[in-house]
Each structure stands twice: as structure tokens, then as C-alpha cells.
Amino acid sequence: MSDRFPFPAFPNGWFRACYADELAPGDVRRLHRLGRELVVFRDGSGRARVLDAYCPHLGAHLGVGGKVEGDALRCPFHGWLWDGEGHCVEIPYAKRIPPKARLRSWPVVERNGIVFLYHDADGRPPAYAIPELAEYGSPDWSPCEIRRWTVKSRWLDMNENAVDQVHFRYVHGTHTIPQTEVEQDGLVLRCRSRMKMGTPRGEVMGGIDTDDYGPGFQTVRVSGIADTLMINTATPIDEETTDVSFAYSVKRSAGDAHVGVGAALIRDLEKQMAQDIAIWENKRHHERPLLCDGDGPVGVYRRWMRQFFSESSR
């Protein structure tokens, strides 16, 4: 815990390791996430794998010079071979593999063009699933445009935006404060906001439908101007910094009208992100905020999020 962030830096849940097209067959990538050094690679069968990075033999980083061989990863230092489950399957100069030759293997799922890893502070298996999105890869929707930010803040302060209905008016300039409703569905939180949005042709009623699947994966569907999907991922890098990425997709309309409208909407959403980052990087999280009527269901959100903390979360 810290004075600025009185909640764990590394909650339990699914987090983006990388985008799927960043990991070609045989690729090996060094990754620092969740306060740990990791290695992510795609094995010979096409599966993405994530292991703790340091070889338990003499400490080489498997993400720096490691080579994929079949479905395993060869250490660049002494040639020990590690499979995707973290077992040492070969030591080229030894007759016997030590029984403690193990690496932590992280649960991985590849969905919606993203490679996710699962973190649980107590080592438990995944408690929920990442859904397959009907829009992703559909000919009715444009290919995702990806944007990335490294933000000097923690994930919870950013995720709370969905239920902080007043900030849409005073930070992003919506014409009205949204009316926001929240529905808890176990490990999924659904937030529905309706508001008036300004356009060159005047005001239109718009909506923002946000679904949070744990702390690291969120879908945002914007309606009113052009139907837009944002696939949002936030992965803690360390105790002070978060790797944030949005993948934007716009529903295709007759002809090419959606192209210009979609591009303009994405530019506006990027502008809103810059406005948010300026707040996030300079704010402090109050564990007991002084709320008033009209603030929206911030307390509901925080209570729901506590289920992703363990006693051993840090």
C-alpha cells in the first residue's frame, strides 16, 4: 500500500500480456508486468505461453536471447529447455534433471486479438472468463485501431471513470451529466450511461455502455454519433505505473460514411484520454471520499472491485 494509493497494486484477474499480432510463431518477448520480469513466447504449436523470466539454474533472463524449439524455450546461458508449463525437459550436458527444476507458468488465453495472462496472488486458477466479442473480426465492423499509453497511476483510479458520471460534463464537456445505472453480475460489472452529446449538427442523445470483466479488461460501446467499440486493457507495470491500451472499432455504414465519422470520433476519444491522464497522474485516491448526491455509483464500484483482492495481494 502507499499513501497515494491505499489499495493493492496487483489485483487478481486477466491482464493483457501483448496483442496477438505482436507475437509471431517462434517469437520471444521480454515483459515487465505486475512488478515481475516475465517472458512471453509462441511455441511451435502456435500457443502463446508466459513464464517467469529468470532461469532457476544461474539466473539468465529467458526473454533476452532465449530461443523457441518446438513447444519449448531454450535458455541462452546453458541451454536448459523449458516447456510452456514451466517444466525443464532437457539439460543437454546432464544425465539427470533436478526435481526442483521448475518455473512459474502463468495461465494464458488468446481472445479478441489479445494474449491475456491470469494473475492470482494466491496462485488459484482463473475465476472468470474473457468473453468473445461479436464485433471483433466481423465484416460489419472496422479493423481495430490500437492506441497505447503509459500512465503514472494505478488501474483502479482509471477504471472508476465509468461510474464517475459527473466528470463527463466537467472534464469532457458533455452537454449534460449522464444518468448512470450499474448492474452487478458476479465478477462482471455493467454500467449504462445516457447523455446529450454535441455534434456539428446539434445535440444528439448518446450512450456509453461499459462492461468490466475484472480489473484488467473492459469493453465500452458508444452510441449516438457512430456505433463504436473500445476494447480497453490496463495492466499494472509496477506499483506506480500502468500500461493502458484501447483498441477502437467503428460499425460500418452504407458507403464509406463511417470512415470519416469514425476517425473523428476516435480523435475525440483520444483527446478525452489525454484529459483523463492529466487528472489521474496528479490525483490522490481517498479511501473514504467525501461524496454527495449526484456523484454516481462510485461506492458500488469500489465494493464490487474488492473481490479481486486477496489477503496476500500487494
ZADO-1210 file (C-alpha; in nm, 4 decimals, padded with zeros to 6 digits):
<atoms>
<atom x="00.0000" y="00.0000" z="00.0000" code="MET" pos="1"/>
<atom x="00.1034" y="00.3633" z="-00.0379" code="SER" pos="2"/>
<atom x="-00.0216" y="00.6993" z="00.0860" code="ASP" pos="3"/>
<atom x="-00.1356" y="00.7927" z="-00.2631" code="ARG" pos="4"/>
<atom x="-00.2957" y="00.4565" z="-00.3426" code="PHE" pos="5"/>
<atom x="-00.4422" y="00.2786" z="-00.0357" code="PRO" pos="6"/>
<atom x="-00.5333" y="-00.0344" z="-00.2337" code="PHE" pos="7"/>
<atom x="-00.3279" y="-00.3210" z="-00.3842" code="PRO" pos="8"/>
<atom x="-00.1237" y="-00.2503" z="-00.6942" code="ALA" pos="9"/>
<atom x="-00.1634" y="-00.6044" z="-00.8299" code="PHE" pos="10"/>
<atom x="-00.5209" y="-00.7370" z="-00.8089" code="PRO" pos="11"/>
<atom x="-00.6399" y="-01.0782" z="-00.9255" code="ASN" pos="12"/>
<atom x="-00.7647" y="-01.1095" z="-01.2819" code="GLY" pos="13"/>
<atom x="-00.6884" y="-01.1334" z="-01.6522" code="TRP" pos="14"/>
<atom x="-00.4429" y="-00.8787" z="-01.7950" code="PHE" pos="15"/>
<atom x="-00.3090" y="-00.8113" z="-02.1443" code="ARG" pos="16"/>
<atom x="00.0385" y="-00.9518" z="-02.1984" code="ALA" pos="17"/>
<atom x="00.0520" y="-00.8346" z="-02.5617" code="CYS" pos="18"/>
<atom x="-00.1578" y="-00.8154" z="-02.8748" code="TYR" pos="19"/>
<atom x="-00.1741" y="-01.1429" z="-03.0657" code="ALA" pos="20"/>
<atom x="-00.0231" y="-00.9993" z="-03.3847" code="ASP" pos="21"/>
<atom x="00.2809" y="-00.8854" z="-03.1851" code="GLU" pos="22"/>
<atom x="00.3745" y="-01.2487" z="-03.1216" code="LEU" pos="23"/>
<atom x="00.4537" y="-01.4419" z="-03.4381" code="ALA" pos="24"/>
<atom x="00.5367" y="-01.8153" z="-03.4278" code="PRO" pos="25"/>
<atom x="00.8734" y="-01.8577" z="-03.2599" code="GLY" pos="26"/>
<atom x="00.8779" y="-01.5041" z="-03.1179" code="ASP" pos="27"/>
<atom x="01.0130" y="-01.4401" z="-02.7673" code="VAL" pos="28"/>
<atom x="00.9389" y="-01.1150" z="-02.5812" code="ARG" pos="29"/>
<atom x="01.0667" y="-00.9717" z="-02.2572" code="ARG" pos="30"/>
<atom x="00.7847" y="-00.8373" z="-02.0419" code="LEU" pos="31"/>
<atom x="00.7795" y="-00.6426" z="-01.7150" code="HIS" pos="32"/>
<atom x="00.4291" y="-00.6530" z="-01.5714" code="ARG" pos="33"/>
<atom x="00.2700" y="-00.6889" z="-01.2269" code="LEU" pos="34"/>
<atom x="00.6015" y="-00.5985" z="-01.0685" code="GLY" pos="35"/>
<atom x="00.7719" y="-00.9051" z="-01.2188" code="ARG" pos="36"/>
<atom x="01.0011" y="-00.9950" z="-01.5041" code="GLU" pos="37"/>
<atom x="00.8243" y="-01.2319" z="-01.7438" code="LEU" pos="38"/>
<atom x="00.8862" y="-01.3932" z="-02.0798" code="VAL" pos="39"/>
<atom x="00.6096" y="-01.4463" z="-02.3370" code="VAL" pos="40"/>
<atom x="00.6629" y="-01.6699" z="-02.6403" code="PHE" pos="41"/>
<atom x="00.4648" y="-01.8501" z="-02.9074" code="ARG" pos="42"/>
<atom x="00.5545" y="-02.2172" z="-02.9257" code="ASP" pos="43"/>
<atom x="00.5731" y="-02.4425" z="-03.2289" code="GLY" pos="44"/>
<atom x="00.2063" y="-02.5373" z="-03.1935" code="SER" pos="45"/>
<atom x="00.1059" y="-02.1712" z="-03.2114" code="GLY" pos="46"/>
<atom x="00.0153" y="-02.1342" z="-02.8436" code="ARG" pos="47"/>
<atom x="00.1144" y="-01.8218" z="-02.6522" code="ALA" pos="48"/>
<atom x="00.2958" y="-01.9007" z="-02.3280" code="ARG" pos="49"/>
<atom x="00.4053" y="-01.6876" z="-02.0305" code="VAL" pos="50"/>
<atom x="00.6715" y="-01.7912" z="-01.7790" code="LEU" pos="51"/>
<atom x="00.8647" y="-01.6225" z="-01.5024" code="ASP" pos="52"/>
<atom x="01.1692" y="-01.4843" z="-01.6771" code="ALA" pos="53"/>
<atom x="01.4729" y="-01.5895" z="-01.4754" code="TYR" pos="54"/>
<atom x="01.6147" y="-01.9368" z="-01.5258" code="CYS" pos="55"/>
<atom x="01.6426" y="-02.1010" z="-01.1806" code="PRO" pos="56"/>
<atom x="01.9779" y="-02.2509" z="-01.2812" code="HIS" pos="57"/>
<atom x="02.2081" y="-01.9471" z="-01.2865" code="LEU" pos="58"/>
<atom x="01.9616" y="-01.6660" z="-01.3402" code="GLY" pos="59"/>
<atom x="01.9641" y="-01.5859" z="-01.7124" code="ALA" pos="60"/>
<atom x="01.6673" y="-01.3895" z="-01.8458" code="HIS" pos="61"/>
<atom x="01.4873" y="-01.6211" z="-02.0867" code="LEU" pos="62"/>
<atom x="01.3424" y="-01.3229" z="-02.2736" code="GLY" pos="63"/>
<atom x="01.6882" y="-01.1985" z="-02.3727" code="VAL" pos="64"/>
<atom x="01.8353" y="-01.4456" z="-02.6188" code="GLY" pos="65"/>
<atom x="01.6015" y="-01.7356" z="-02.5434" code="GLY" pos="66"/>
<atom x="01.5029" y="-01.9461" z="-02.8471" code="LYS" pos="67"/>
<atom x="01.1842" y="-02.1378" z="-02.9203" code="VAL" pos="68"/>
<atom x="01.2454" y="-02.5043" z="-03.0055" code="GLU" pos="69"/>
<atom x="00.9286" y="-02.6962" z="-03.0798" code="GLY" pos="70"/>
<atom x="00.6946" y="-02.6281" z="-02.7905" code="ASP" pos="71"/>
<atom x="00.9706" y="-02.5249" z="-02.5505" code="ALA" pos="72"/>
<atom x="01.2094" y="-02.2365" z="-02.4801" code="LEU" pos="73"/>
<atom x="01.5878" y="-02.2790" z="-02.4740" code="ARG" pos="74"/>
<atom x="01.7819" y="-02.0788" z="-02.2131" code="CYS" pos="75"/>
<atom x="02.0531" y="-01.8655" z="-02.3785" code="PRO" pos="76"/>
<atom x="02.3036" y="-01.9249" z="-02.0958" code="PHE" pos="77"/>
<atom x="02.3466" y="-02.3021" z="-02.0539" code="HIS" pos="78"/>
<atom x="02.0866" y="-02.4485" z="-02.2878" code="GLY" pos="79"/>
<atom x="01.8301" y="-02.5737" z="-02.0392" code="TRP" pos="80"/>
<atom x="01.4997" y="-02.6340" z="-02.2209" code="LEU" pos="81"/>
<atom x="01.1701" y="-02.5240" z="-02.0623" code="TRP" pos="82"/>
<atom x="00.8246" y="-02.6213" z="-02.1815" code="ASP" pos="83"/>
<atom x="00.5209" y="-02.3947" z="-02.1647" code="GLY" pos="84"/>
<atom x="00.4104" y="-02.5446" z="-01.8324" code="GLU" pos="85"/>
<atom x="00.7384" y="-02.4466" z="-01.6693" code="GLY" pos="86"/>
<atom x="00.8983" y="-02.7941" z="-01.6630" code="HIS" pos="87"/>
<atom x="01.2610" y="-02.8422" z="-01.7543" code="CYS" pos="88"/>
<atom x="01.2527" y="-03.1102" z="-02.0248" code="VAL" pos="89"/>
<atom x="01.6202" y="-03.1191" z="-02.1195" code="GLU" pos="90"/>
<atom x="01.9659" y="-03.0273" z="-01.9916" code="ILE" pos="91"/>
<atom x="02.1927" y="-03.1002" z="-02.2898" code="PRO" pos="92"/>
<atom x="02.5043" y="-03.1800" z="-02.0824" code="TYR" pos="93"/>
<atom x="02.3411" y="-03.3614" z="-01.7872" code="ALA" pos="94"/>
<atom x="02.2000" y="-03.7119" z="-01.7393" code="LYS" pos="95"/>
<atom x="01.9503" y="-03.6106" z="-01.4701" code="ARG" pos="96"/>
<atom x="01.7132" y="-03.3151" z="-01.4420" code="ILE" pos="97"/>
<atom x="01.6906" y="-03.1827" z="-01.0829" code="PRO" pos="98"/>
<atom x="01.3382" y="-03.2404" z="-00.9426" code="PRO" pos="99"/>
<atom x="01.3112" y="-02.8735" z="-00.8432" code="LYS" pos="100"/>
<atom x="01.3778" y="-02.7534" z="-01.1980" code="ALA" pos="101"/>
<atom x="01.0512" y="-02.5631" z="-01.2313" code="ARG" pos="102"/>
<atom x="00.9442" y="-02.2175" z="-01.3481" code="LEU" pos="103"/>
<atom x="00.6139" y="-02.0477" z="-01.2732" code="ARG" pos="104"/>
<atom x="00.3831" y="-02.0833" z="-01.5718" code="SER" pos="105"/>
<atom x="00.1014" y="-01.8287" z="-01.5992" code="TRP" pos="106"/>
<atom x="-00.2475" y="-01.9180" z="-01.7268" code="PRO" pos="107"/>
<atom x="-00.2900" y="-01.7738" z="-02.0765" code="VAL" pos="108"/>
<atom x="-00.5866" y="-01.7242" z="-02.3074" code="VAL" pos="109"/>
<atom x="-00.5864" y="-01.5634" z="-02.6510" code="GLU" pos="110"/>
<atom x="-00.9101" y="-01.3841" z="-02.7346" code="ARG" pos="111"/>
<atom x="-01.0273" y="-01.0817" z="-02.9360" code="ASN" pos="112"/>
<atom x="-00.6777" y="-01.0365" z="-03.0774" code="GLY" pos="113"/>
<atom x="-00.5188" y="-01.0158" z="-02.7308" code="ILE" pos="114"/>
<atom x="-00.2949" y="-01.2519" z="-02.5329" code="VAL" pos="115"/>
<atom x="-00.4079" y="-01.2409" z="-02.1697" code="PHE" pos="116"/>
<atom x="-00.2281" y="-01.3751" z="-01.8647" code="LEU" pos="117"/>
<atom x="-00.4018" y="-01.4509" z="-01.5361" code="TYR" pos="118"/>
<atom x="-00.2675" y="-01.3279" z="-01.2046" code="HIS" pos="119"/>
<atom x="-00.3851" y="-01.4505" z="-00.8665" code="ASP" pos="120"/>
<atom x="-00.1921" y="-01.3549" z="-00.5553" code="ALA" pos="121"/>
<atom x="-00.2679" y="-01.6956" z="-00.4002" code="ASP" pos="122"/>
<atom x="-00.1961" y="-01.8998" z="-00.7129" code="GLY" pos="123"/>
<atom x="-00.5580" y="-02.0033" z="-00.7694" code="ARG" pos="124"/>
<atom x="-00.6925" y="-02.0878" z="-01.1171" code="PRO" pos="125"/>
<atom x="-00.8891" y="-01.8275" z="-01.3182" code="PRO" pos="126"/>
<atom x="-01.2177" y="-01.7288" z="-01.1528" code="ALA" pos="127"/>
<atom x="-01.3868" y="-01.5963" z="-01.4676" code="TYR" pos="128"/>
<atom x="-01.3542" y="-01.5979" z="-01.8454" code="ALA" pos="129"/>
<atom x="-01.2804" y="-01.3339" z="-02.1055" code="ILE" pos="130"/>
<atom x="-01.5773" y="-01.3241" z="-02.3474" code="PRO" pos="131"/>
<atom x="-01.5501" y="-01.3489" z="-02.7233" code="GLU" pos="132"/>
<atom x="-01.6770" y="-01.0207" z="-02.8685" code="LEU" pos="133"/>
<atom x="-01.9165" y="-01.0495" z="-03.1610" code="ALA" pos="134"/>
<atom x="-01.7842" y="-00.7272" z="-03.3140" code="GLU" pos="135"/>
<atom x="-01.4196" y="-00.8381" z="-03.3239" code="TYR" pos="136"/>
<atom x="-01.3309" y="-00.9617" z="-03.6724" code="GLY" pos="137"/>
<atom x="-01.6833" y="-00.9042" z="-03.8023" code="SER" pos="138"/>
<atom x="-01.7120" y="-00.7609" z="-04.1572" code="PRO" pos="139"/>
<atom x="-01.9691" y="-00.5196" z="-04.0133" code="ASP" pos="140"/>
<atom x="-01.7031" y="-00.3539" z="-03.8003" code="TRP" pos="141"/>
<atom x="-01.3780" y="-00.1804" z="-03.8955" code="SER" pos="142"/>
<atom x="-01.0427" y="-00.3374" z="-03.8003" code="PRO" pos="143"/>
<atom x="-00.9274" y="-00.2280" z="-03.4563" code="CYS" pos="144"/>
<atom x="-00.7091" y="00.0818" z="-03.4313" code="GLU" pos="145"/>
<atom x="-00.4794" y="00.0489" z="-03.1319" code="ILE" pos="146"/>
<atom x="-00.3580" y="00.3314" z="-02.9085" code="ARG" pos="147"/>
<atom x="-00.1233" y="00.2981" z="-02.6096" code="ARG" pos="148"/>
<atom x="-00.0285" y="00.4993" z="-02.3050" code="TRP" pos="149"/>
<atom x="00.1989" y="00.4511" z="-02.0047" code="THR" pos="150"/>
<atom x="00.0185" y="00.6218" z="-01.7180" code="VAL" pos="151"/>
<atom x="00.1698" y="00.7135" z="-01.3814" code="LYS" pos="152"/>
<atom x="-00.1316" y="00.5982" z="-01.1854" code="SER" pos="153"/>
<atom x="-00.2972" y="00.2799" z="-01.0671" code="ARG" pos="154"/>
<atom x="-00.5638" y="00.0852" z="-01.2513" code="TRP" pos="155"/>
<atom x="-00.8495" y="00.1472" z="-01.0034" code="LEU" pos="156"/>
<atom x="-00.8476" y="00.5256" z="-01.0373" code="ASP" pos="157"/>
<atom x="-00.8712" y="00.4842" z="-01.4149" code="MET" pos="158"/>
<atom x="-01.1416" y="00.2174" z="-01.4097" code="ASN" pos="159"/>
<atom x="-01.3607" y="00.4314" z="-01.1843" code="GLU" pos="160"/>
<atom x="-01.4222" y="00.6695" z="-01.4741" code="ASN" pos="161"/>
<atom x="-01.7082" y="00.4507" z="-01.5943" code="ALA" pos="162"/>
<atom x="-01.9165" y="00.5265" z="-01.2833" code="VAL" pos="163"/>
<atom x="-01.7933" y="00.8823" z="-01.2232" code="ASP" pos="164"/>
<atom x="-02.0821" y="01.0329" z="-01.4163" code="GLN" pos="165"/>
<atom x="-02.0102" y="01.3977" z="-01.3285" code="VAL" pos="166"/>
<atom x="-01.6622" y="01.4047" z="-01.4802" code="HIS" pos="167"/>
<atom x="-01.8106" y="01.3543" z="-01.8296" code="PHE" pos="168"/>
<atom x="-01.9616" y="01.7031" z="-01.8006" code="ARG" pos="169"/>
<atom x="-01.6721" y="01.8895" z="-01.6393" code="TYR" pos="170"/>
<atom x="-01.3727" y="01.7123" z="-01.7933" code="VAL" pos="171"/>
<atom x="-01.5037" y="01.6054" z="-02.1351" code="HIS" pos="172"/>
<atom x="-01.7668" y="01.8708" z="-02.1936" code="GLY" pos="173"/>
<atom x="-02.0794" y="01.6626" z="-02.2471" code="THR" pos="174"/>
<atom x="-02.3861" y="01.8833" z="-02.2625" code="HIS" pos="175"/>
<atom x="-02.5462" y="01.7092" z="-01.9653" code="THR" pos="176"/>
<atom x="-02.4379" y="01.4972" z="-01.6699" code="ILE" pos="177"/>
<atom x="-02.5147" y="01.1373" z="-01.7672" code="PRO" pos="178"/>
<atom x="-02.7759" y="00.9299" z="-01.5962" code="GLN" pos="179"/>
<atom x="-02.5835" y="00.6210" z="-01.4887" code="THR" pos="180"/>
<atom x="-02.7085" y="00.2812" z="-01.3758" code="GLU" pos="181"/>
<atom x="-02.4945" y="-00.0080" z="-01.2567" code="VAL" pos="182"/>
<atom x="-02.5740" y="-00.3784" z="-01.2569" code="GLU" pos="183"/>
<atom x="-02.3551" y="-00.6354" z="-01.0825" code="GLN" pos="184"/>
<atom x="-02.3335" y="-00.9749" z="-01.2481" code="ASP" pos="185"/>
<atom x="-02.0935" y="-01.1622" z="-01.0216" code="GLY" pos="186"/>
<atom x="-01.7439" y="-01.0909" z="-01.1488" code="LEU" pos="187"/>
<atom x="-01.8776" y="-00.8626" z="-01.4239" code="VAL" pos="188"/>
<atom x="-01.9964" y="-00.5056" z="-01.3675" code="LEU" pos="189"/>
<atom x="-02.2229" y="-00.3425" z="-01.6262" code="ARG" pos="190"/>
<atom x="-02.2552" y="00.0360" z="-01.6328" code="CYS" pos="191"/>
<atom x="-02.5073" y="00.2165" z="-01.8545" code="ARG" pos="192"/>
<atom x="-02.4872" y="00.5944" z="-01.9054" code="SER" pos="193"/>
<atom x="-02.7098" y="00.8188" z="-02.1181" code="ARG" pos="194"/>
<atom x="-02.6305" y="01.1815" z="-02.2024" code="MET" pos="195"/>
<atom x="-02.6605" y="01.4593" z="-02.4608" code="LYS" pos="196"/>
<atom x="-02.3615" y="01.4900" z="-02.6935" code="MET" pos="197"/>
<atom x="-02.2747" y="01.7874" z="-02.9103" code="GLY" pos="198"/>
<atom x="-02.2166" y="01.7388" z="-03.2837" code="THR" pos="199"/>
<atom x="-02.1747" y="01.9818" z="-03.5770" code="PRO" pos="200"/>
<atom x="-02.5422" y="01.9142" z="-03.6497" code="ARG" pos="201"/>
<atom x="-02.6593" y="01.9847" z="-03.2972" code="GLY" pos="202"/>
<atom x="-02.7253" y="01.7757" z="-02.9892" code="GLU" pos="203"/>
<atom x="-02.7929" y="01.4050" z="-03.0048" code="VAL" pos="204"/>
<atom x="-02.8753" y="01.1569" z="-02.7314" code="MET" pos="205"/>
<atom x="-02.5882" y="00.9201" z="-02.6807" code="GLY" pos="206"/>
<atom x="-02.4973" y="00.6258" z="-02.4660" code="GLY" pos="207"/>
<atom x="-02.1877" y="00.4710" z="-02.3097" code="ILE" pos="208"/>
<atom x="-02.2277" y="00.1049" z="-02.2122" code="ASP" pos="209"/>
<atom x="-01.9322" y="-00.0241" z="-02.0146" code="THR" pos="210"/>
<atom x="-01.8710" y="-00.3846" z="-01.9087" code="ASP" pos="211"/>
<atom x="-01.5853" y="-00.4542" z="-01.6683" code="ASP" pos="212"/>
<atom x="-01.4523" y="-00.8102" z="-01.6608" code="TYR" pos="213"/>
<atom x="-01.2339" y="-00.7783" z="-01.3551" code="GLY" pos="214"/>
<atom x="-00.9726" y="-00.5043" z="-01.3224" code="PRO" pos="215"/>
<atom x="-00.7836" y="-00.5571" z="-01.6489" code="GLY" pos="216"/>
<atom x="-01.0385" y="-00.5908" z="-01.9313" code="PHE" pos="217"/>
<atom x="-01.3204" y="-00.3552" z="-02.0198" code="GLN" pos="218"/>
<atom x="-01.5476" y="-00.3059" z="-02.3193" code="THR" pos="219"/>
<atom x="-01.7026" y="00.0326" z="-02.3932" code="VAL" pos="220"/>
<atom x="-01.9765" y="00.0683" z="-02.6540" code="ARG" pos="221"/>
<atom x="-02.0517" y="00.4264" z="-02.7556" code="VAL" pos="222"/>
<atom x="-02.3735" y="00.5096" z="-02.9412" code="SER" pos="223"/>
<atom x="-02.5355" y="00.8273" z="-03.0654" code="GLY" pos="224"/>
<atom x="-02.2863" y="00.9632" z="-03.3187" code="ILE" pos="225"/>
<atom x="-02.1433" y="00.6415" z="-03.4602" code="ALA" pos="226"/>
<atom x="-02.1570" y="00.2988" z="-03.3017" code="ASP" pos="227"/>
<atom x="-01.8081" y="00.2489" z="-03.1628" code="THR" pos="228"/>
<atom x="-01.6472" y="-00.0314" z="-02.9646" code="LEU" pos="229"/>
<atom x="-01.3481" y="00.0279" z="-02.7392" code="MET" pos="230"/>
<atom x="-01.1620" y="-00.2774" z="-02.6107" code="ILE" pos="231"/>
<atom x="-00.9754" y="-00.1402" z="-02.3105" code="ASN" pos="232"/>
<atom x="-00.6937" y="-00.3143" z="-02.1271" code="THR" pos="233"/>
<atom x="-00.4975" y="-00.1899" z="-01.8274" code="ALA" pos="234"/>
<atom x="-00.2045" y="-00.3929" z="-01.6943" code="THR" pos="235"/>
<atom x="-00.0039" y="-00.2818" z="-01.3889" code="PRO" pos="236"/>
<atom x="00.3636" y="-00.2465" z="-01.4741" code="ILE" pos="237"/>
<atom x="00.4806" y="-00.1714" z="-01.1207" code="ASP" pos="238"/>
<atom x="00.3328" y="-00.0110" z="-00.8103" code="GLU" pos="239"/>
<atom x="00.3137" y="00.3347" z="-00.9686" code="GLU" pos="240"/>
<atom x="00.2662" y="00.2774" z="-01.3432" code="THR" pos="241"/>
<atom x="00.0029" y="00.1173" z="-01.5674" code="THR" pos="242"/>
<atom x="00.0225" y="00.0021" z="-01.9297" code="ASP" pos="243"/>
<atom x="-00.3037" y="00.1179" z="-02.0890" code="VAL" pos="244"/>
<atom x="-00.4249" y="00.0402" z="-02.4396" code="SER" pos="245"/>
<atom x="-00.7514" y="00.0990" z="-02.6250" code="PHE" pos="246"/>
<atom x="-00.8485" y="-00.0806" z="-02.9455" code="ALA" pos="247"/>
<atom x="-01.1138" y="00.1162" z="-03.1367" code="TYR" pos="248"/>
<atom x="-01.3584" y="-00.0302" z="-03.3897" code="SER" pos="249"/>
<atom x="-01.6436" y="00.1510" z="-03.5684" code="VAL" pos="250"/>
<atom x="-01.9559" y="-00.0069" z="-03.7131" code="LYS" pos="251"/>
<atom x="-01.9574" y="00.0164" z="-04.0908" code="ARG" pos="252"/>
<atom x="-02.2375" y="00.2112" z="-04.2567" code="SER" pos="253"/>
<atom x="-02.3576" y="00.2257" z="-04.6165" code="ALA" pos="254"/>
<atom x="-02.0786" y="00.3501" z="-04.8418" code="GLY" pos="255"/>
<atom x="-01.7745" y="00.4950" z="-04.6680" code="ASP" pos="256"/>
<atom x="-01.9518" y="00.7469" z="-04.4463" code="ALA" pos="257"/>
<atom x="-01.8409" y="00.5601" z="-04.1345" code="HIS" pos="258"/>
<atom x="-01.4724" y="00.6135" z="-04.2173" code="VAL" pos="259"/>
<atom x="-01.4662" y="00.9895" z="-04.1652" code="GLY" pos="260"/>
<atom x="-01.7117" y="00.9848" z="-03.8761" code="VAL" pos="261"/>
<atom x="-01.5252" y="00.7017" z="-03.7080" code="GLY" pos="262"/>
<atom x="-01.1872" y="00.8736" z="-03.7479" code="ALA" pos="263"/>
<atom x="-01.3252" y="01.1950" z="-03.5979" code="ALA" pos="264"/>
<atom x="-01.4796" y="01.0055" z="-03.3082" code="LEU" pos="265"/>
<atom x="-01.1556" y="00.8216" z="-03.2357" code="ILE" pos="266"/>
<atom x="-00.9674" y="01.1541" z="-03.2350" code="ARG" pos="267"/>
<atom x="-01.2190" y="01.2883" z="-02.9846" code="ASP" pos="268"/>
<atom x="-01.1860" y="00.9799" z="-02.7642" code="LEU" pos="269"/>
<atom x="-00.8054" y="01.0187" z="-02.7732" code="GLU" pos="270"/>
<atom x="-00.8463" y="01.3816" z="-02.6650" code="LYS" pos="271"/>
<atom x="-01.0651" y="01.2661" z="-02.3776" code="GLN" pos="272"/>
<atom x="-00.7973" y="01.0164" z="-02.2748" code="MET" pos="273"/>
<atom x="-00.5371" y="01.2950" z="-02.2595" code="ALA" pos="274"/>
<atom x="-00.7750" y="01.4971" z="-02.0416" code="GLN" pos="275"/>
<atom x="-00.8188" y="01.1988" z="-01.8089" code="ASP" pos="276"/>
<atom x="-00.4461" y="01.1258" z="-01.7838" code="ILE" pos="277"/>
<atom x="-00.3766" y="01.4801" z="-01.6630" code="ALA" pos="278"/>
<atom x="-00.6201" y="01.4146" z="-01.3763" code="ILE" pos="279"/>
<atom x="-00.5100" y="01.0605" z="-01.2959" code="TRP" pos="280"/>
<atom x="-00.1382" y="01.1328" z="-01.2792" code="GLU" pos="281"/>
<atom x="-00.1856" y="01.4154" z="-01.0296" code="ASN" pos="282"/>
<atom x="-00.4681" y="01.2925" z="-00.8063" code="LYS" pos="283"/>
<atom x="-00.4721" y="01.1036" z="-00.4792" code="ARG" pos="284"/>
<atom x="-00.7117" y="00.8172" z="-00.4057" code="HIS" pos="285"/>
<atom x="-00.9262" y="00.8883" z="-00.0985" code="HIS" pos="286"/>
<atom x="-01.0283" y="00.5625" z="00.0643" code="GLU" pos="287"/>
<atom x="-01.3332" y="00.7401" z="00.2109" code="ARG" pos="288"/>
<atom x="-01.4154" y="01.0145" z="-00.0401" code="PRO" pos="289"/>
<atom x="-01.6483" y="01.2995" z="00.0524" code="LEU" pos="290"/>
<atom x="-01.9336" y="01.2161" z="-00.1859" code="LEU" pos="291"/>
<atom x="-02.2607" y="01.3987" z="-00.2458" code="CYS" pos="292"/>
<atom x="-02.5890" y="01.3189" z="-00.4182" code="ASP" pos="293"/>
<atom x="-02.5393" y="01.3211" z="-00.7937" code="GLY" pos="294"/>
<atom x="-02.1860" y="01.1753" z="-00.7850" code="ASP" pos="295"/>
<atom x="-02.2939" y="00.8392" z="-00.9269" code="GLY" pos="296"/>
<atom x="-02.2351" y="00.4834" z="-00.8030" code="PRO" pos="297"/>
<atom x="-01.8680" y="00.5218" z="-00.7063" code="VAL" pos="298"/>
<atom x="-01.9191" y="00.3327" z="-00.3806" code="GLY" pos="299"/>
<atom x="-02.0923" y="00.0456" z="-00.5603" code="VAL" pos="300"/>
<atom x="-01.7986" y="00.0158" z="-00.7953" code="TYR" pos="301"/>
<atom x="-01.5405" y="00.0105" z="-00.5174" code="ARG" pos="302"/>
<atom x="-01.7269" y="-00.2541" z="-00.3194" code="ARG" pos="303"/>
<atom x="-01.7567" y="-00.4721" z="-00.6294" code="TRP" pos="304"/>
<atom x="-01.3848" y="-00.4370" z="-00.7047" code="MET" pos="305"/>
<atom x="-01.2784" y="-00.5625" z="-00.3598" code="ARG" pos="306"/>
<atom x="-01.3493" y="-00.9211" z="-00.4644" code="GLN" pos="307"/>
<atom x="-01.0351" y="-00.9048" z="-00.6798" code="PHE" pos="308"/>
<atom x="-00.8113" y="-00.8518" z="-00.3774" code="PHE" pos="309"/>
<atom x="-00.6617" y="-01.1314" z="-00.1674" code="SER" pos="310"/>
<atom x="-00.5098" y="-01.1165" z="00.1773" code="GLU" pos="311"/>
<atom x="-00.1755" y="-01.1626" z="00.0052" code="SER" pos="312"/>
<atom x="-00.2400" y="-00.9018" z="-00.2683" code="SER" pos="313"/>
<atom x="00.0224" y="-00.6313" z="-00.2719" code="ARG" pos="314"/>
</atoms>
